[in-house]
Amino acid sequence: GGLHYLSEESPDFLSIQETKCASDKIPSEAHIEGYELHWSSAEKNGYAGTALYSKTKPLKITRGLGKTTQNSEGRVITAEFPDFYLVSVYVPNSGQGLVRLPYRQHQWDPEFRQHLKELDKVKPIIVTGDLNVAHEEIDLANPSTNHRSAGFTDEERENFTKLLKEVDLVDTYRALYPDREKAYTFWSYRKMARPSNTGWRLDYFLVSRRIMPNVCDHEIRCGVQGSDHCPIVLYLNF
């Protein structure tokens, strides 16, 4: 796991969520030869945050969602490249008791959706990260008992459907493997869920429909340890 995985996998890009580290406290070992590192941290220390490793120098890096109120938690990095935008995102969890669901439903989701719409007008987009939603019943082990759990509420699922439809994005894993069951990316530590594969698919690659022909495969590296999430890998040709 960790940065050893980066050297073994050697991806062109690596997106990391929940970095929980201020930009001025990044450890030296986080800098990897051959990669540019772009960091977005929360104002609150030890909270949220995203990072993006890239072998290719981006044309431009943008943090947050433009001129909105959503930029204090370090949840979005947008990297522009000649042929596409790459968006690394850590979507807010609705929390115990769904305390952040109204914020998620009425503020975060619409503003993130608008951000992607504006990007897609310019060039295709690739969105990746922890989107904190299991879209369909096939995307979690126990849908019937989690109907009002954070990540599987009707509101979150409906907003995810709206994101795909309004921005014309494709969930690459489901497009390639529409009927594959027990394909999860998150397992709760508290419930010791990983040995029994009692998981959720919360991590995604979404791409503009017009570049879906460029997608070769999408893999879930469920054997990689070191987190309650596992890496996912997208193969594209450009």
C-alpha positions in Angstrom: 0.0 0.0 0.0 0.9 3.7 0.2 3.6 5.3 -1.9 5.2 1.9 -2.5 2.0 1.1 -4.5 2.7 4.2 -6.6 6.1 3.0 -7.7 4.8 -0.5 -8.4 1.8 0.6 -10.4 3.6 3.5 -12.1 0.4 5.2 -13.3 0.4 8.3 -15.5 -1.8 10.0 -12.8 -2.7 9.1 -9.3 -5.6 10.8 -7.4 -5.7 10.6 -3.6 -8.5 11.6 -1.3 -8.6 12.3 2.5 -5.0 13.3 2.7 -5.6 15.1 6.0 -2.3 17.1 5.7 -1.7 20.8 5.3 0.1 21.9 2.2 3.0 23.3 4.3 3.4 20.0 6.2 3.7 17.6 3.3 6.4 15.0 4.3 9.4 14.8 2.0 8.8 11.2 1.2 5.5 12.2 -0.4 7.5 13.7 -3.3 8.2 11.0 -5.8 10.8 11.2 -8.6 9.1 11.5 -12.0 5.9 12.9 -10.7 4.5 16.4 -10.1 2.6 16.6 -6.9 -0.4 18.9 -6.6 -2.1 19.3 -3.2 -5.3 20.8 -1.9 -5.7 20.9 1.9 -8.6 21.9 4.2 -8.5 25.0 6.4 -9.3 22.7 9.3 -6.1 20.8 10.2 -6.2 17.0 9.8 -9.4 17.0 7.7 -10.4 16.0 4.2 -7.9 17.1 1.4 -7.0 15.8 -2.0 -3.8 15.3 -3.9 -2.9 14.6 -7.5 0.4 13.0 -8.8 1.1 13.5 -12.5 3.9 12.4 -14.8 2.8 15.1 -17.3 2.9 18.8 -16.4 -0.7 20.1 -16.4 -1.5 23.2 -18.5 -3.3 24.6 -15.4 -4.2 23.5 -11.9 -7.4 24.8 -10.2 -8.3 24.1 -6.6 -11.9 24.2 -5.4 -15.0 25.0 -7.3 -14.3 28.6 -8.4 -16.0 31.4 -6.7 -18.2 29.4 -4.3 -18.3 28.6 -0.6 -17.1 25.0 -1.3 -13.3 25.7 -1.2 -12.4 25.4 2.5 -12.1 21.7 2.7 -9.6 20.9 -0.1 -12.0 18.6 -1.8 -11.4 19.3 -5.5 -8.4 19.6 -7.8 -8.9 20.2 -11.5 -6.0 19.6 -13.8 -6.1 20.7 -17.4 -4.3 18.8 -20.1 -4.3 19.2 -23.9 -7.0 16.6 -24.5 -9.1 16.6 -21.3 -9.6 17.9 -17.8 -8.8 15.5 -14.9 -10.9 16.2 -11.7 -9.8 14.7 -8.4 -12.7 14.9 -5.9 -13.5 13.9 -2.3 -17.2 14.3 -2.0 -18.5 15.2 1.5 -19.9 12.3 3.5 -23.5 13.0 4.7 -22.4 11.8 8.2 -23.9 10.0 11.1 -27.6 10.8 11.4 -27.3 12.4 7.9 -26.4 15.7 9.5 -24.7 16.9 6.3 -27.2 15.6 3.8 -29.0 18.9 3.3 -25.6 20.6 2.6 -24.7 17.7 0.3 -28.0 17.7 -1.5 -28.7 21.4 -1.9 -25.3 23.0 -2.0 -22.3 20.7 -2.7 -23.8 18.4 -5.4 -25.4 21.2 -7.5 -22.2 23.3 -7.4 -20.0 20.4 -8.2 -22.3 19.5 -11.1 -22.2 23.0 -12.4 -18.4 23.0 -12.2 -18.2 19.9 -14.4 -20.8 21.3 -16.8 -18.6 24.3 -17.4 -15.5 22.2 -17.9 -17.2 19.9 -20.3 -18.1 22.8 -22.6 -14.4 23.3 -23.2 -13.0 19.7 -23.4 -13.8 16.2 -22.2 -13.5 15.5 -18.5 -12.4 12.5 -16.4 -13.6 12.6 -12.8 -12.2 10.3 -10.2 -12.2 9.9 -6.4 -14.4 9.0 -3.5 -17.9 10.2 -4.5 -19.4 8.9 -1.3 -22.4 7.3 -3.0 -23.3 3.7 -4.0 -25.4 4.5 -7.0 -27.5 1.3 -7.4 -28.3 -1.7 -5.2 -25.7 -3.8 -6.9 -23.1 -1.3 -5.6 -23.3 -2.3 -2.0 -23.5 -5.6 -0.1 -26.6 -4.8 2.0 -28.9 -2.4 0.2 -32.1 -3.2 2.2 -30.6 -2.4 5.6 -28.7 0.7 4.4 -31.6 2.6 2.7 -31.2 5.7 5.0 -27.4 5.3 5.6 -25.0 8.0 4.4 -24.0 7.1 0.8 -27.2 5.3 -0.1 -30.0 7.7 0.5 -32.5 8.4 -2.2 -31.3 12.0 -2.3 -27.7 11.1 -2.9 -28.5 8.5 -5.5 -30.9 10.8 -7.3 -28.2 13.6 -7.4 -25.7 11.1 -8.8 -28.1 10.1 -11.5 -28.6 13.8 -12.3 -24.9 14.3 -12.5 -24.5 11.5 -15.0 -27.4 12.7 -17.1 -26.9 16.5 -17.1 -23.1 16.4 -17.7 -23.4 13.4 -19.9 -20.9 11.3 -18.0 -20.4 7.6 -18.0 -19.7 5.4 -14.9 -16.9 3.5 -16.6 -17.0 0.4 -14.3 -20.7 -0.1 -14.8 -20.5 0.5 -18.5 -17.9 -2.2 -18.8 -19.3 -4.6 -16.2 -23.0 -3.9 -15.9 -23.9 -7.1 -14.0 -20.8 -7.7 -11.9 -21.7 -8.1 -8.3 -19.6 -7.9 -5.1 -17.4 -5.3 -6.8 -16.6 -2.9 -3.9 -14.0 -0.3 -3.1 -14.8 0.5 0.6 -15.1 -1.7 3.6 -15.8 -0.4 7.1 -13.0 -0.8 9.6 -15.5 -0.7 12.5 -17.5 -3.6 11.2 -14.5 -5.7 10.1 -16.2 -5.9 6.8 -13.3 -6.7 4.4 -12.8 -10.4 5.2 -16.5 -11.0 4.3 -16.5 -8.5 1.4 -19.3 -6.6 3.0 -18.5 -3.5 1.0 -19.6 -0.5 -0.9 -18.5 0.9 -4.4 -17.9 4.5 -3.5 -14.9 5.3 -5.7 -15.4 6.0 -9.4 -14.1 7.0 -12.7 -16.6 9.1 -14.7 -15.8 10.2 -18.2 -17.5 12.4 -20.8 -19.5 10.1 -23.0 -17.7 11.3 -26.1 -14.4 9.8 -24.8 -15.9 6.5 -23.6 -14.4 4.9 -26.8 -11.0 5.8 -25.4 -11.6 3.7 -22.3 -9.9 0.2 -22.4 -10.6 -1.1 -19.0 -11.4 -0.3 -15.4 -10.0 -2.5 -12.6 -10.6 -2.6 -8.8 -7.5 -3.5 -6.9 -9.4 -5.0 -4.0 -6.3 -6.9 -2.8 -4.3 -3.8 -2.0 -4.3 -3.1 1.8 -3.5 0.0 3.8 -6.8 1.8 3.8 -10.5 1.1 4.2 -10.7 2.0 0.5 -8.8 0.2 -2.3 -7.3 1.7 -5.5 -9.2 1.7 -8.7 -7.4 1.9 -12.1 -8.6 3.3 -15.4 -6.9 2.5 -18.7 -7.4 5.0 -21.6 -5.8 5.5 -25.0 -5.4 9.1 -26.3 
